[in-house]
Amino acid sequence: METEAVATLIRHGLPGAEVEVTGDGSHFEAVVVSEAFSGLTPIKKQRLVMDTVKAQIASGELHALSIKTLTPEKDEG
């Protein structure tokens, strides 16, 4: 799986999110900035992102995803 494919899945599941993905084909790191995270606990933010790629994780196409979630306010400075 390519980094852009992972980013596209996340963007599709979280419209309006800014997404940056790096990785080696099976292990990926994602930084996701979204207004949808406002007011959510860290675990709920992680779940929102993981829900966007759950089919790929279940199939084994995506082995591991490390996630950093930010709201636009937290990303500004």
mmCIF file of the N, C-alpha and C atoms, coordinates in Angstrom:
data_MODEL
# 
_entry.id   MODEL 
# 
loop_
_atom_site.group_PDB 
_atom_site.id 
_atom_site.type_symbol 
_atom_site.label_atom_id 
_atom_site.label_alt_id 
_atom_site.label_comp_id 
_atom_site.label_asym_id 
_atom_site.label_entity_id 
_atom_site.label_seq_id 
_atom_site.pdbx_PDB_ins_code 
_atom_site.Cartn_x 
_atom_site.Cartn_y 
_atom_site.Cartn_z 
_atom_site.occupancy 
_atom_site.B_iso_or_equiv 
_atom_site.pdbx_formal_charge 
_atom_site.auth_seq_id 
_atom_site.auth_comp_id 
_atom_site.auth_asym_id 
_atom_site.auth_atom_id 
_atom_site.pdbx_PDB_model_num 
ATOM 1   N N  . MET A 1 1  ? 0.851   -1.170 0.000  1.00 0.00 ? 1  MET A N  1 
ATOM 2   C CA . MET A 1 1  ? 0.000   0.000  0.000  1.00 0.00 ? 1  MET A CA 1 
ATOM 3   C C  . MET A 1 1  ? 0.899   1.235  0.000  1.00 0.00 ? 1  MET A C  1 
ATOM 4   N N  . GLU A 1 2  ? 0.522   2.222  -0.776 1.00 0.00 ? 2  GLU A N  1 
ATOM 5   C CA . GLU A 1 2  ? 1.302   3.456  -0.897 1.00 0.00 ? 2  GLU A CA 1 
ATOM 6   C C  . GLU A 1 2  ? 0.828   4.502  0.123  1.00 0.00 ? 2  GLU A C  1 
ATOM 7   N N  . THR A 1 3  ? 1.730   5.416  0.466  1.00 0.00 ? 3  THR A N  1 
ATOM 8   C CA . THR A 1 3  ? 1.383   6.455  1.440  1.00 0.00 ? 3  THR A CA 1 
ATOM 9   C C  . THR A 1 3  ? 0.207   7.302  0.971  1.00 0.00 ? 3  THR A C  1 
ATOM 10  N N  . GLU A 1 4  ? 0.157   7.618  -0.314 1.00 0.00 ? 4  GLU A N  1 
ATOM 11  C CA . GLU A 1 4  ? -0.936  8.453  -0.816 1.00 0.00 ? 4  GLU A CA 1 
ATOM 12  C C  . GLU A 1 4  ? -2.273  7.724  -0.735 1.00 0.00 ? 4  GLU A C  1 
ATOM 13  N N  . ALA A 1 5  ? -2.271  6.405  -0.893 1.00 0.00 ? 5  ALA A N  1 
ATOM 14  C CA . ALA A 1 5  ? -3.509  5.634  -0.766 1.00 0.00 ? 5  ALA A CA 1 
ATOM 15  C C  . ALA A 1 5  ? -4.033  5.696  0.667  1.00 0.00 ? 5  ALA A C  1 
ATOM 16  N N  . VAL A 1 6  ? -3.132  5.602  1.635  1.00 0.00 ? 6  VAL A N  1 
ATOM 17  C CA . VAL A 1 6  ? -3.531  5.713  3.041  1.00 0.00 ? 6  VAL A CA 1 
ATOM 18  C C  . VAL A 1 6  ? -4.087  7.114  3.303  1.00 0.00 ? 6  VAL A C  1 
ATOM 19  N N  . ALA A 1 7  ? -3.394  8.137  2.817  1.00 0.00 ? 7  ALA A N  1 
ATOM 20  C CA . ALA A 1 7  ? -3.849  9.516  3.000  1.00 0.00 ? 7  ALA A CA 1 
ATOM 21  C C  . ALA A 1 7  ? -5.224  9.730  2.374  1.00 0.00 ? 7  ALA A C  1 
ATOM 22  N N  . THR A 1 8  ? -5.443  9.167  1.202  1.00 0.00 ? 8  THR A N  1 
ATOM 23  C CA . THR A 1 8  ? -6.730  9.302  0.520  1.00 0.00 ? 8  THR A CA 1 
ATOM 24  C C  . THR A 1 8  ? -7.853  8.667  1.329  1.00 0.00 ? 8  THR A C  1 
ATOM 25  N N  . LEU A 1 9  ? -7.608  7.500  1.897  1.00 0.00 ? 9  LEU A N  1 
ATOM 26  C CA . LEU A 1 9  ? -8.612  6.839  2.728  1.00 0.00 ? 9  LEU A CA 1 
ATOM 27  C C  . LEU A 1 9  ? -8.978  7.710  3.932  1.00 0.00 ? 9  LEU A C  1 
ATOM 28  N N  . ILE A 1 10 ? -7.965  8.281  4.565  1.00 0.00 ? 10 ILE A N  1 
ATOM 29  C CA . ILE A 1 10 ? -8.216  9.129  5.731  1.00 0.00 ? 10 ILE A CA 1 
ATOM 30  C C  . ILE A 1 10 ? -8.973  10.384 5.319  1.00 0.00 ? 10 ILE A C  1 
ATOM 31  N N  . ARG A 1 11 ? -8.558  11.012 4.225  1.00 0.00 ? 11 ARG A N  1 
ATOM 32  C CA . ARG A 1 11 ? -9.252  12.225 3.748  1.00 0.00 ? 11 ARG A CA 1 
ATOM 33  C C  . ARG A 1 11 ? -10.704 11.931 3.381  1.00 0.00 ? 11 ARG A C  1 
ATOM 34  N N  . HIS A 1 12 ? -10.942 10.770 2.790  1.00 0.00 ? 12 HIS A N  1 
ATOM 35  C CA . HIS A 1 12 ? -12.306 10.384 2.418  1.00 0.00 ? 12 HIS A CA 1 
ATOM 36  C C  . HIS A 1 12 ? -13.174 10.209 3.670  1.00 0.00 ? 12 HIS A C  1 
ATOM 37  N N  . GLY A 1 13 ? -12.597 9.614  4.704  1.00 0.00 ? 13 GLY A N  1 
ATOM 38  C CA . GLY A 1 13 ? -13.344 9.377  5.937  1.00 0.00 ? 13 GLY A CA 1 
ATOM 39  C C  . GLY A 1 13 ? -13.482 10.596 6.824  1.00 0.00 ? 13 GLY A C  1 
ATOM 40  N N  . LEU A 1 14 ? -12.557 11.551 6.665  1.00 0.00 ? 14 LEU A N  1 
ATOM 41  C CA . LEU A 1 14 ? -12.579 12.787 7.445  1.00 0.00 ? 14 LEU A CA 1 
ATOM 42  C C  . LEU A 1 14 ? -12.485 13.974 6.490  1.00 0.00 ? 14 LEU A C  1 
ATOM 43  N N  . PRO A 1 15 ? -13.570 14.291 5.800  1.00 0.00 ? 15 PRO A N  1 
ATOM 44  C CA . PRO A 1 15 ? -13.538 15.382 4.824  1.00 0.00 ? 15 PRO A CA 1 
ATOM 45  C C  . PRO A 1 15 ? -13.026 16.683 5.436  1.00 0.00 ? 15 PRO A C  1 
ATOM 46  N N  . GLY A 1 16 ? -12.168 17.354 4.700  1.00 0.00 ? 16 GLY A N  1 
ATOM 47  C CA . GLY A 1 16 ? -11.607 18.615 5.156  1.00 0.00 ? 16 GLY A CA 1 
ATOM 48  C C  . GLY A 1 16 ? -10.347 18.475 5.990  1.00 0.00 ? 16 GLY A C  1 
ATOM 49  N N  . ALA A 1 17 ? -9.963  17.250 6.309  1.00 0.00 ? 17 ALA A N  1 
ATOM 50  C CA . ALA A 1 17 ? -8.765  17.033 7.123  1.00 0.00 ? 17 ALA A CA 1 
ATOM 51  C C  . ALA A 1 17 ? -7.506  17.280 6.305  1.00 0.00 ? 17 ALA A C  1 
ATOM 52  N N  . GLU A 1 18 ? -6.493  17.797 6.982  1.00 0.00 ? 18 GLU A N  1 
ATOM 53  C CA . GLU A 1 18 ? -5.161  17.884 6.397  1.00 0.00 ? 18 GLU A CA 1 
ATOM 54  C C  . GLU A 1 18 ? -4.440  16.616 6.832  1.00 0.00 ? 18 GLU A C  1 
ATOM 55  N N  . VAL A 1 19 ? -3.899  15.875 5.878  1.00 0.00 ? 19 VAL A N  1 
ATOM 56  C CA . VAL A 1 19 ? -3.311  14.572 6.173  1.00 0.00 ? 19 VAL A CA 1 
ATOM 57  C C  . VAL A 1 19 ? -1.925  14.473 5.567  1.00 0.00 ? 19 VAL A C  1 
ATOM 58  N N  . GLU A 1 20 ? -0.972  14.043 6.383  1.00 0.00 ? 20 GLU A N  1 
ATOM 59  C CA . GLU A 1 20 ? 0.379   13.764 5.903  1.00 0.00 ? 20 GLU A CA 1 
ATOM 60  C C  . GLU A 1 20 ? 0.737   12.354 6.353  1.00 0.00 ? 20 GLU A C  1 
ATOM 61  N N  . VAL A 1 21 ? 1.095   11.501 5.400  1.00 0.00 ? 21 VAL A N  1 
ATOM 62  C CA . VAL A 1 21 ? 1.418   10.113 5.706  1.00 0.00 ? 21 VAL A CA 1 
ATOM 63  C C  . VAL A 1 21 ? 2.813   9.788  5.201  1.00 0.00 ? 21 VAL A C  1 
ATOM 64  N N  . THR A 1 22 ? 3.588   9.130  6.048  1.00 0.00 ? 22 THR A N  1 
ATOM 65  C CA . THR A 1 22 ? 4.892   8.600  5.656  1.00 0.00 ? 22 THR A CA 1 
ATOM 66  C C  . THR A 1 22 ? 4.893   7.119  5.993  1.00 0.00 ? 22 THR A C  1 
ATOM 67  N N  . GLY A 1 23 ? 5.792   6.367  5.366  1.00 0.00 ? 23 GLY A N  1 
ATOM 68  C CA . GLY A 1 23 ? 5.863   4.948  5.689  1.00 0.00 ? 23 GLY A CA 1 
ATOM 69  C C  . GLY A 1 23 ? 6.598   4.147  4.650  1.00 0.00 ? 23 GLY A C  1 
ATOM 70  N N  . ASP A 1 24 ? 6.651   2.832  4.890  1.00 0.00 ? 24 ASP A N  1 
ATOM 71  C CA . ASP A 1 24 ? 7.462   1.937  4.069  1.00 0.00 ? 24 ASP A CA 1 
ATOM 72  C C  . ASP A 1 24 ? 6.668   0.902  3.279  1.00 0.00 ? 24 ASP A C  1 
ATOM 73  N N  . GLY A 1 25 ? 5.361   1.043  3.214  1.00 0.00 ? 25 GLY A N  1 
ATOM 74  C CA . GLY A 1 25 ? 4.565   0.091  2.456  1.00 0.00 ? 25 GLY A CA 1 
ATOM 75  C C  . GLY A 1 25 ? 3.668   -0.776 3.317  1.00 0.00 ? 25 GLY A C  1 
ATOM 76  N N  . SER A 1 26 ? 4.046   -0.998 4.582  1.00 0.00 ? 26 SER A N  1 
ATOM 77  C CA . SER A 1 26 ? 3.164   -1.728 5.489  1.00 0.00 ? 26 SER A CA 1 
ATOM 78  C C  . SER A 1 26 ? 3.044   -1.040 6.843  1.00 0.00 ? 26 SER A C  1 
ATOM 79  N N  . HIS A 1 27 ? 4.054   -0.296 7.239  1.00 0.00 ? 27 HIS A N  1 
ATOM 80  C CA . HIS A 1 27 ? 4.036   0.480  8.480  1.00 0.00 ? 27 HIS A CA 1 
ATOM 81  C C  . HIS A 1 27 ? 4.001   1.963  8.117  1.00 0.00 ? 27 HIS A C  1 
ATOM 82  N N  . PHE A 1 28 ? 3.004   2.659  8.644  1.00 0.00 ? 28 PHE A N  1 
ATOM 83  C CA . PHE A 1 28 ? 2.812   4.060  8.280  1.00 0.00 ? 28 PHE A CA 1 
ATOM 84  C C  . PHE A 1 28 ? 2.669   4.944  9.515  1.00 0.00 ? 28 PHE A C  1 
ATOM 85  N N  . GLU A 1 29 ? 2.994   6.222  9.323  1.00 0.00 ? 29 GLU A N  1 
ATOM 86  C CA . GLU A 1 29 ? 2.767   7.250  10.333 1.00 0.00 ? 29 GLU A CA 1 
ATOM 87  C C  . GLU A 1 29 ? 1.899   8.322  9.680  1.00 0.00 ? 29 GLU A C  1 
ATOM 88  N N  . ALA A 1 30 ? 0.854   8.733  10.380 1.00 0.00 ? 30 ALA A N  1 
ATOM 89  C CA . ALA A 1 30 ? -0.045  9.760  9.846  1.00 0.00 ? 30 ALA A CA 1 
ATOM 90  C C  . ALA A 1 30 ? -0.176  10.914 10.830 1.00 0.00 ? 30 ALA A C  1 
ATOM 91  N N  . VAL A 1 31 ? -0.097  12.119 10.303 1.00 0.00 ? 31 VAL A N  1 
ATOM 92  C CA . VAL A 1 31 ? -0.421  13.323 11.061 1.00 0.00 ? 31 VAL A CA 1 
ATOM 93  C C  . VAL A 1 31 ? -1.707  13.855 10.441 1.00 0.00 ? 31 VAL A C  1 
ATOM 94  N N  . VAL A 1 32 ? -2.737  13.959 11.262 1.00 0.00 ? 32 VAL A N  1 
ATOM 95  C CA . VAL A 1 32 ? -4.053  14.354 10.769 1.00 0.00 ? 32 VAL A CA 1 
ATOM 96  C C  . VAL A 1 32 ? -4.533  15.575 11.547 1.00 0.00 ? 32 VAL A C  1 
ATOM 97  N N  . VAL A 1 33 ? -4.827  16.640 10.815 1.00 0.00 ? 33 VAL A N  1 
ATOM 98  C CA . VAL A 1 33 ? -5.351  17.870 11.411 1.00 0.00 ? 33 VAL A CA 1 
ATOM 99  C C  . VAL A 1 33 ? -6.800  18.008 10.954 1.00 0.00 ? 33 VAL A C  1 
ATOM 100 N N  . SER A 1 34 ? -7.721  18.022 11.925 1.00 0.00 ? 34 SER A N  1 
ATOM 101 C CA . SER A 1 34 ? -9.135  18.084 11.562 1.00 0.00 ? 34 SER A CA 1 
ATOM 102 C C  . SER A 1 34 ? -9.949  18.802 12.628 1.00 0.00 ? 34 SER A C  1 
ATOM 103 N N  . GLU A 1 35 ? -10.890 19.585 12.171 1.00 0.00 ? 35 GLU A N  1 
ATOM 104 C CA . GLU A 1 35 ? -11.851 20.242 13.052 1.00 0.00 ? 35 GLU A CA 1 
ATOM 105 C C  . GLU A 1 35 ? -12.709 19.196 13.758 1.00 0.00 ? 35 GLU A C  1 
ATOM 106 N N  . ALA A 1 36 ? -12.860 18.019 13.152 1.00 0.00 ? 36 ALA A N  1 
ATOM 107 C CA . ALA A 1 36 ? -13.676 16.947 13.731 1.00 0.00 ? 36 ALA A CA 1 
ATOM 108 C C  . ALA A 1 36 ? -13.143 16.476 15.081 1.00 0.00 ? 36 ALA A C  1 
ATOM 109 N N  . PHE A 1 37 ? -11.879 16.747 15.381 1.00 0.00 ? 37 PHE A N  1 
ATOM 110 C CA . PHE A 1 37 ? -11.274 16.309 16.635 1.00 0.00 ? 37 PHE A CA 1 
ATOM 111 C C  . PHE A 1 37 ? -11.583 17.233 17.809 1.00 0.00 ? 37 PHE A C  1 
ATOM 112 N N  . SER A 1 38 ? -12.123 18.409 17.538 1.00 0.00 ? 38 SER A N  1 
ATOM 113 C CA . SER A 1 38 ? -12.390 19.388 18.599 1.00 0.00 ? 38 SER A CA 1 
ATOM 114 C C  . SER A 1 38 ? -13.284 18.791 19.679 1.00 0.00 ? 38 SER A C  1 
ATOM 115 N N  . GLY A 1 39 ? -12.827 18.873 20.915 1.00 0.00 ? 39 GLY A N  1 
ATOM 116 C CA . GLY A 1 39 ? -13.612 18.405 22.049 1.00 0.00 ? 39 GLY A CA 1 
ATOM 117 C C  . GLY A 1 39 ? -13.584 16.912 22.294 1.00 0.00 ? 39 GLY A C  1 
ATOM 118 N N  . LEU A 1 40 ? -12.879 16.151 21.472 1.00 0.00 ? 40 LEU A N  1 
ATOM 119 C CA . LEU A 1 40 ? -12.832 14.700 21.641 1.00 0.00 ? 40 LEU A CA 1 
ATOM 120 C C  . LEU A 1 40 ? -11.644 14.278 22.503 1.00 0.00 ? 40 LEU A C  1 
ATOM 121 N N  . THR A 1 41 ? -11.798 13.149 23.163 1.00 0.00 ? 41 THR A N  1 
ATOM 122 C CA . THR A 1 41 ? -10.687 12.575 23.924 1.00 0.00 ? 41 THR A CA 1 
ATOM 123 C C  . THR A 1 41 ? -9.672  11.995 22.939 1.00 0.00 ? 41 THR A C  1 
ATOM 124 N N  . PRO A 1 42 ? -8.432  11.830 23.368 1.00 0.00 ? 42 PRO A N  1 
ATOM 125 C CA . PRO A 1 42 ? -7.423  11.256 22.464 1.00 0.00 ? 42 PRO A CA 1 
ATOM 126 C C  . PRO A 1 42 ? -7.836  9.909  21.867 1.00 0.00 ? 42 PRO A C  1 
ATOM 127 N N  . ILE A 1 43 ? -8.448  9.048  22.652 1.00 0.00 ? 43 ILE A N  1 
ATOM 128 C CA . ILE A 1 43 ? -8.840  7.729  22.134 1.00 0.00 ? 43 ILE A CA 1 
ATOM 129 C C  . ILE A 1 43 ? -9.928  7.858  21.065 1.00 0.00 ? 43 ILE A C  1 
ATOM 130 N N  . LYS A 1 44 ? -10.854 8.792  21.227 1.00 0.00 ? 44 LYS A N  1 
ATOM 131 C CA . LYS A 1 44 ? -11.905 8.988  20.219 1.00 0.00 ? 44 LYS A CA 1 
ATOM 132 C C  . LYS A 1 44 ? -11.322 9.546  18.926 1.00 0.00 ? 44 LYS A C  1 
ATOM 133 N N  . LYS A 1 45 ? -10.304 10.409 19.042 1.00 0.00 ? 45 LYS A N  1 
ATOM 134 C CA . LYS A 1 45 ? -9.624  10.925 17.852 1.00 0.00 ? 45 LYS A CA 1 
ATOM 135 C C  . LYS A 1 45 ? -8.952  9.781  17.101 1.00 0.00 ? 45 LYS A C  1 
ATOM 136 N N  . GLN A 1 46 ? -8.258  8.910  17.842 1.00 0.00 ? 46 GLN A N  1 
ATOM 137 C CA . GLN A 1 46 ? -7.584  7.765  17.230 1.00 0.00 ? 46 GLN A CA 1 
ATOM 138 C C  . GLN A 1 46 ? -8.598  6.856  16.526 1.00 0.00 ? 46 GLN A C  1 
ATOM 139 N N  . ARG A 1 47 ? -9.725  6.620  17.179 1.00 0.00 ? 47 ARG A N  1 
ATOM 140 C CA . ARG A 1 47 ? -10.756 5.751  16.591 1.00 0.00 ? 47 ARG A CA 1 
ATOM 141 C C  . ARG A 1 47 ? -11.315 6.328  15.297 1.00 0.00 ? 47 ARG A C  1 
ATOM 142 N N  . LEU A 1 48 ? -11.518 7.653  15.269 1.00 0.00 ? 48 LEU A N  1 
ATOM 143 C CA . LEU A 1 48 ? -12.022 8.281  14.045 1.00 0.00 ? 48 LEU A CA 1 
ATOM 144 C C  . LEU A 1 48 ? -11.091 7.996  12.873 1.00 0.00 ? 48 LEU A C  1 
ATOM 145 N N  . VAL A 1 49 ? -9.793  8.123  13.112 1.00 0.00 ? 49 VAL A N  1 
ATOM 146 C CA . VAL A 1 49 ? -8.825  7.877  12.046 1.00 0.00 ? 49 VAL A CA 1 
ATOM 147 C C  . VAL A 1 49 ? -8.764  6.387  11.717 1.00 0.00 ? 49 VAL A C  1 
ATOM 148 N N  . MET A 1 50 ? -8.692  5.538  12.721 1.00 0.00 ? 50 MET A N  1 
ATOM 149 C CA . MET A 1 50 ? -8.592  4.095  12.475 1.00 0.00 ? 50 MET A CA 1 
ATOM 150 C C  . MET A 1 50 ? -9.818  3.561  11.733 1.00 0.00 ? 50 MET A C  1 
ATOM 151 N N  . ASP A 1 51 ? -10.984 4.142  11.988 1.00 0.00 ? 51 ASP A N  1 
ATOM 152 C CA . ASP A 1 51 ? -12.191 3.710  11.280 1.00 0.00 ? 51 ASP A CA 1 
ATOM 153 C C  . ASP A 1 51 ? -12.080 3.931  9.771  1.00 0.00 ? 51 ASP A C  1 
ATOM 154 N N  . THR A 1 52 ? -11.256 4.891  9.353  1.00 0.00 ? 52 THR A N  1 
ATOM 155 C CA . THR A 1 52 ? -11.118 5.176  7.923  1.00 0.00 ? 52 THR A CA 1 
ATOM 156 C C  . THR A 1 52 ? -10.301 4.116  7.195  1.00 0.00 ? 52 THR A C  1 
ATOM 157 N N  . VAL A 1 53 ? -9.528  3.328  7.933  1.00 0.00 ? 53 VAL A N  1 
ATOM 158 C CA . VAL A 1 53 ? -8.650  2.318  7.311  1.00 0.00 ? 53 VAL A CA 1 
ATOM 159 C C  . VAL A 1 53 ? -8.901  0.915  7.862  1.00 0.00 ? 53 VAL A C  1 
ATOM 160 N N  . LYS A 1 54 ? -10.013 0.710  8.561  1.00 0.00 ? 54 LYS A N  1 
ATOM 161 C CA . LYS A 1 54 ? -10.237 -0.582 9.219  1.00 0.00 ? 54 LYS A CA 1 
ATOM 162 C C  . LYS A 1 54 ? -10.321 -1.746 8.238  1.00 0.00 ? 54 LYS A C  1 
ATOM 163 N N  . ALA A 1 55 ? -10.868 -1.539 7.061  1.00 0.00 ? 55 ALA A N  1 
ATOM 164 C CA . ALA A 1 55 ? -10.951 -2.629 6.078  1.00 0.00 ? 55 ALA A CA 1 
ATOM 165 C C  . ALA A 1 55 ? -9.561  -3.051 5.616  1.00 0.00 ? 55 ALA A C  1 
ATOM 166 N N  . GLN A 1 56 ? -8.673  -2.082 5.439  1.00 0.00 ? 56 GLN A N  1 
ATOM 167 C CA . GLN A 1 56 ? -7.313  -2.386 4.988  1.00 0.00 ? 56 GLN A CA 1 
ATOM 168 C C  . GLN A 1 56 ? -6.510  -3.068 6.094  1.00 0.00 ? 56 GLN A C  1 
ATOM 169 N N  . ILE A 1 57 ? -6.760  -2.708 7.332  1.00 0.00 ? 57 ILE A N  1 
ATOM 170 C CA . ILE A 1 57 ? -6.093  -3.376 8.453  1.00 0.00 ? 57 ILE A CA 1 
ATOM 171 C C  . ILE A 1 57 ? -6.620  -4.800 8.580  1.00 0.00 ? 57 ILE A C  1 
ATOM 172 N N  . ALA A 1 58 ? -7.929  -4.971 8.474  1.00 0.00 ? 58 ALA A N  1 
ATOM 173 C CA . ALA A 1 58 ? -8.534  -6.300 8.587  1.00 0.00 ? 58 ALA A CA 1 
ATOM 174 C C  . ALA A 1 58 ? -8.042  -7.245 7.498  1.00 0.00 ? 58 ALA A C  1 
ATOM 175 N N  . SER A 1 59 ? -7.816  -6.716 6.299  1.00 0.00 ? 59 SER A N  1 
ATOM 176 C CA . SER A 1 59 ? -7.368  -7.558 5.185  1.00 0.00 ? 59 SER A CA 1 
ATOM 177 C C  . SER A 1 59 ? -5.871  -7.835 5.223  1.00 0.00 ? 59 SER A C  1 
ATOM 178 N N  . GLY A 1 60 ? -5.142  -7.091 6.070  1.00 0.00 ? 60 GLY A N  1 
ATOM 179 C CA . GLY A 1 60 ? -3.696  -7.249 6.129  1.00 0.00 ? 60 GLY A CA 1 
ATOM 180 C C  . GLY A 1 60 ? -2.950  -6.372 5.145  1.00 0.00 ? 60 GLY A C  1 
ATOM 181 N N  . GLU A 1 61 ? -3.688  -5.637 4.328  1.00 0.00 ? 61 GLU A N  1 
ATOM 182 C CA . GLU A 1 61 ? -3.062  -4.736 3.358  1.00 0.00 ? 61 GLU A CA 1 
ATOM 183 C C  . GLU A 1 61 ? -2.280  -3.632 4.068  1.00 0.00 ? 61 GLU A C  1 
ATOM 184 N N  . LEU A 1 62 ? -2.797  -3.204 5.205  1.00 0.00 ? 62 LEU A N  1 
ATOM 185 C CA . LEU A 1 62 ? -2.144  -2.192 6.036  1.00 0.00 ? 62 LEU A CA 1 
ATOM 186 C C  . LEU A 1 62 ? -1.817  -2.856 7.365  1.00 0.00 ? 62 LEU A C  1 
ATOM 187 N N  . HIS A 1 63 ? -0.536  -2.935 7.674  1.00 0.00 ? 63 HIS A N  1 
ATOM 188 C CA . HIS A 1 63 ? -0.120  -3.667 8.868  1.00 0.00 ? 63 HIS A CA 1 
ATOM 189 C C  . HIS A 1 63 ? -0.138  -2.803 10.127 1.00 0.00 ? 63 HIS A C  1 
ATOM 190 N N  . ALA A 1 64 ? 0.391   -1.592 10.046 1.00 0.00 ? 64 ALA A N  1 
ATOM 191 C CA . ALA A 1 64 ? 0.484   -0.747 11.240 1.00 0.00 ? 64 ALA A CA 1 
ATOM 192 C C  . ALA A 1 64 ? 0.347   0.721  10.858 1.00 0.00 ? 64 ALA A C  1 
ATOM 193 N N  . LEU A 1 65 ? -0.350  1.460  11.708 1.00 0.00 ? 65 LEU A N  1 
ATOM 194 C CA . LEU A 1 65 ? -0.526  2.890  11.491 1.00 0.00 ? 65 LEU A CA 1 
ATOM 195 C C  . LEU A 1 65 ? -0.360  3.615  12.817 1.00 0.00 ? 65 LEU A C  1 
ATOM 196 N N  . SER A 1 66 ? 0.631   4.472  12.886 1.00 0.00 ? 66 SER A N  1 
ATOM 197 C CA . SER A 1 66 ? 0.851   5.338  14.037 1.00 0.00 ? 66 SER A CA 1 
ATOM 198 C C  . SER A 1 66 ? 0.201   6.677  13.709 1.00 0.00 ? 66 SER A C  1 
ATOM 199 N N  . ILE A 1 67 ? -0.551  7.224  14.660 1.00 0.00 ? 67 ILE A N  1 
ATOM 200 C CA . ILE A 1 67 ? -1.357  8.409  14.369 1.00 0.00 ? 67 ILE A CA 1 
ATOM 201 C C  . ILE A 1 67 ? -1.055  9.542  15.343 1.00 0.00 ? 67 ILE A C  1 
ATOM 202 N N  . LYS A 1 68 ? -0.909  10.741 14.798 1.00 0.00 ? 68 LYS A N  1 
ATOM 203 C CA . LYS A 1 68 ? -0.862  11.968 15.596 1.00 0.00 ? 68 LYS A CA 1 
ATOM 204 C C  . LYS A 1 68 ? -2.034  12.809 15.131 1.00 0.00 ? 68 LYS A C  1 
ATOM 205 N N  . THR A 1 69 ? -2.914  13.171 16.063 1.00 0.00 ? 69 THR A N  1 
ATOM 206 C CA . THR A 1 69 ? -4.099  13.953 15.717 1.00 0.00 ? 69 THR A CA 1 
ATOM 207 C C  . THR A 1 69 ? -3.993  15.349 16.312 1.00 0.00 ? 69 THR A C  1 
ATOM 208 N N  . LEU A 1 70 ? -4.389  16.332 15.523 1.00 0.00 ? 70 LEU A N  1 
ATOM 209 C CA . LEU A 1 70 ? -4.369  17.730 15.946 1.00 0.00 ? 70 LEU A CA 1 
ATOM 210 C C  . LEU A 1 70 ? -5.635  18.425 15.471 1.00 0.00 ? 70 LEU A C  1 
ATOM 211 N N  . THR A 1 71 ? -6.049  19.449 16.212 1.00 0.00 ? 71 THR A N  1 
ATOM 212 C CA . THR A 1 71 ? -7.096  20.335 15.721 1.00 0.00 ? 71 THR A CA 1 
ATOM 213 C C  . THR A 1 71 ? -6.396  21.514 15.060 1.00 0.00 ? 71 THR A C  1 
ATOM 214 N N  . PRO A 1 72 ? -7.077  22.246 14.186 1.00 0.00 ? 72 PRO A N  1 
ATOM 215 C CA . PRO A 1 72 ? -6.432  23.389 13.535 1.00 0.00 ? 72 PRO A CA 1 
ATOM 216 C C  . PRO A 1 72 ? -5.834  24.386 14.532 1.00 0.00 ? 72 PRO A C  1 
ATOM 217 N N  . GLU A 1 73 ? -6.490  24.607 15.664 1.00 0.00 ? 73 GLU A N  1 
ATOM 218 C CA . GLU A 1 73 ? -5.978  25.542 16.666 1.00 0.00 ? 73 GLU A CA 1 
ATOM 219 C C  . GLU A 1 73 ? -4.641  25.068 17.224 1.00 0.00 ? 73 GLU A C  1 
ATOM 220 N N  . LYS A 1 74 ? -4.506  23.761 17.470 1.00 0.00 ? 74 LYS A N  1 
ATOM 221 C CA . LYS A 1 74 ? -3.278  23.198 18.034 1.00 0.00 ? 74 LYS A CA 1 
ATOM 222 C C  . LYS A 1 74 ? -2.156  23.186 17.012 1.00 0.00 ? 74 LYS A C  1 
ATOM 223 N N  . ASP A 1 75 ? -2.508  23.218 15.737 1.00 0.00 ? 75 ASP A N  1 
ATOM 224 C CA . ASP A 1 75 ? -1.513  23.148 14.672 1.00 0.00 ? 75 ASP A CA 1 
ATOM 225 C C  . ASP A 1 75 ? -0.932  24.522 14.345 1.00 0.00 ? 75 ASP A C  1 
ATOM 226 N N  . GLU A 1 76 ? -1.572  25.587 14.811 1.00 0.00 ? 76 GLU A N  1 
ATOM 227 C CA . GLU A 1 76 ? -1.164  26.937 14.427 1.00 0.00 ? 76 GLU A CA 1 
ATOM 228 C C  . GLU A 1 76 ? 0.149   27.386 15.034 1.00 0.00 ? 76 GLU A C  1 
ATOM 229 N N  . GLY A 1 77 ? 0.524   26.856 16.160 1.00 0.00 ? 77 GLY A N  1 
ATOM 230 C CA . GLY A 1 77 ? 1.690   27.444 16.746 1.00 0.00 ? 77 GLY A CA 1 
ATOM 231 C C  . GLY A 1 77 ? 2.540   26.507 17.457 1.00 0.00 ? 77 GLY A C  1 
# 
